[in-house]
Amino acid sequence: MTRRLLTGNGAAAWAARLARVDYVPAFPITPQTEIIETLAEWIDAGEMPGRTVTLESEHSMITAAGAAAATGVRVFTATSSQGLLYGMEMVYTVAGWRAPFVMINVSRGLASPITLEPDHNDIMAARDSGFLQIHCSTCQEVLDSVLLAYRLGEDHRVRLPVIVNLDGFYLSFTREPVELPEAQAVAGFLPPYDPESTRFRASAPNSQAVAVLGSSPYSYFRYESHLAAVNAAAVFEETAAAFAETFGRRYQAVEAYRCDDAEIVLVMIGSFATKARQAVDQLRAAGQAVGLVRPRLLRPFPAEQLRRVLSGKQGVAVIDQNISMGMGGVLHAELAAALYGKPQVPPVLASFIGGLGGRDISPQEFFEIAAITRKAVEDGVTPPARLLYTREELREVRKLQAIAHQERNTLGPEA
Amino acid sequence: MKTASRILGSAFFLADYEVQDAPRYGAERRGAPIFAYVRASRQLINERGIIGQPDLVVVADDSLVSLPAAGVLQGLRQHTVMLINSHDAPEVWKDRLNTAATVLILPAMEDSEDRADLPFVGTACAAAAACLVGVISRDLVLEAIRVELAAHGSQLVERNSNTALRAYDAMAAQAGCVTEGVEISASNYDKPQWIDLPCEDVDRAAPSVHAAATSTRVKTGLWRTVRPVIDDSLCKRCWWVCSTFCPDAAIKVSTGGRPEIDYDHCKGCLICVAKCPPHAIEAVPEHVAQREEKQGA
């Protein structure tokens, strides 16, 4: 086992290599491109077996990934943001084929306006597709999650594709020490994919119910996918236990940090959760009983584990790095749905929206989120949702608007 | 700068530190200001992203200071050490920036005899930083350069190593002057100045610009560190070579075949210098060109 500095993108590529993938359909997009470039280089140099093909779009890329997976080979692909959305028709379609493969999504905010930096609206758009979702907060976790994802998705009880999500820039381009497991240990944990009878061969065609169906068979197949996704929760626990036995790193579906005696709990997904972890340490040093809960698994939604860890807490602050227009934070709504009507539910479930388009969340903001949640507990009133946005930021926007409007005024609307 | 951050990151890692290094950039990459950052700690690093309160800021070119987008002054405190590649003295910069931070000068690399050494300013920055933090030996800097640049061949490793050692030794008097700053306290902090965004009229709130050709208003020429200057007496009026190869369409040719460089938008990539068949275009360091302009005026 060697420890070396790797970016999140590098860790993703290494994971695909260690998983001995057969086929990598690819299409470039910032900030993901480095992953497929690295794999293409290795395959070209003969350092890694397998084939890679650059398709003409993400739509074709995801089709190729699903089709190849249906023939029973191990498939890896990667995309980001607009690319994921461009392929969205096929994201939903291939998930229904029940052919497992792993796709990396490097999170990046969506247009419009356009940005290169991360938030989670791209991955949230794939939320209801049938893909399982694992969310990472460190480069090590990226590598490990891809290996976990193959074993999880390929399990006979699941047979669904899996998206492993990592944040652009804060993981994709950030180097951290990553333990690179031995190929032999990976082979032991992740044996070759055995598609059993679900494999499709062109020489022996069979039907996988892709015809246009009436409501009853349609409902049946859709609900079967849902049940398989629900099944994946227990299979994830098993897989994570096997992973811990082989590699010594234990991954829970929900990471709870300093939560046992916590009164206030922050809830976040993704790489900014490590910033929350740092803030929790500082708040603890200042004598405040604050913890952090980070769902690693978003699909299936680990509702039971979340209820368990949040049971009896006084206040919960959900920090969403996404926004559902006309509703608010997606994670906040999902957590509320998981908690509503259950015993020992925290009386305060506050919503904060921050980190849109990679906007930083400062330590002071985490401290203030904890303070507001504590105050809400004392008052017994949940505060309205709060966008993390400062006066100074608005001043910056005003400057841009002044320039844009100046041009409108001088050139006129016809210009 | 990305490579510089990786050399420094690798050097810390070789010295048994936990490390995080990363570049940051926007949509426009060619010749645009870029920054990268490095965190190092004996413990697991949970902090992530932009460093709000840097202990050391290294500025690879002093022209960056006046670019708001480069943000080199962000988070500067009394505790911060600012190392700047400049011809001006530290007192001049302290006065100009009105800062309490310690300002150190990295001897400007463009004084080097061999102009081919110029691209190694990143290595110089990394090596100087390694000396200033006081926990990285010369040998580890060289080892880190080997780790990061081996793929580019031994010649490049050697030249970067020489540049690195010069920069490292130039900082010897200040070795170890960079120390870890105090964390912000969770019990005594400046409250964030959050506001409730008003719902505004769509004319203002839609992200649209209706005017044409607004990009010309961004003076990308400010990014230039070296200026191509055409020697009229050597120019053969070929009418097309320099202007065709200019990736920013910043060279126009008049009807008489005389090329003219639009310095508001020339980023100083020097492709024209390399392409001009009669070698009629010279590369002049920006600060020298500006000084000459001033004297001529």
Interface residues (C-beta under 8 A of the other chain):
Chain A: L5 T7 S112 P113 L116 F169 Y170 F173 T174 R175 E176 P177 S271 F272 T274 K275 R277 Q278 A279 D281 Q282 L283 A285 A286 G287 Q288 G358 D360 S362 P363 Q364 E365 F367 E368 A370 R386 L387 L388 Y389 T390 R391 E392 L394 Q401 A404 H405 E407 R408 T410 L411 P413 A415
Chain B: R6 G9 S10 F13 E18 V19 Q20 D21 A22 P23 R24 G26 A27 I45 N46 E47 R48 G49 I50 G52 E183 I184 S185 A186 S187 Y189 D190 K191 P192 Q193 W194 I195 D196 L197 R204 P207 S208 V209 H210 A211 A212 T214
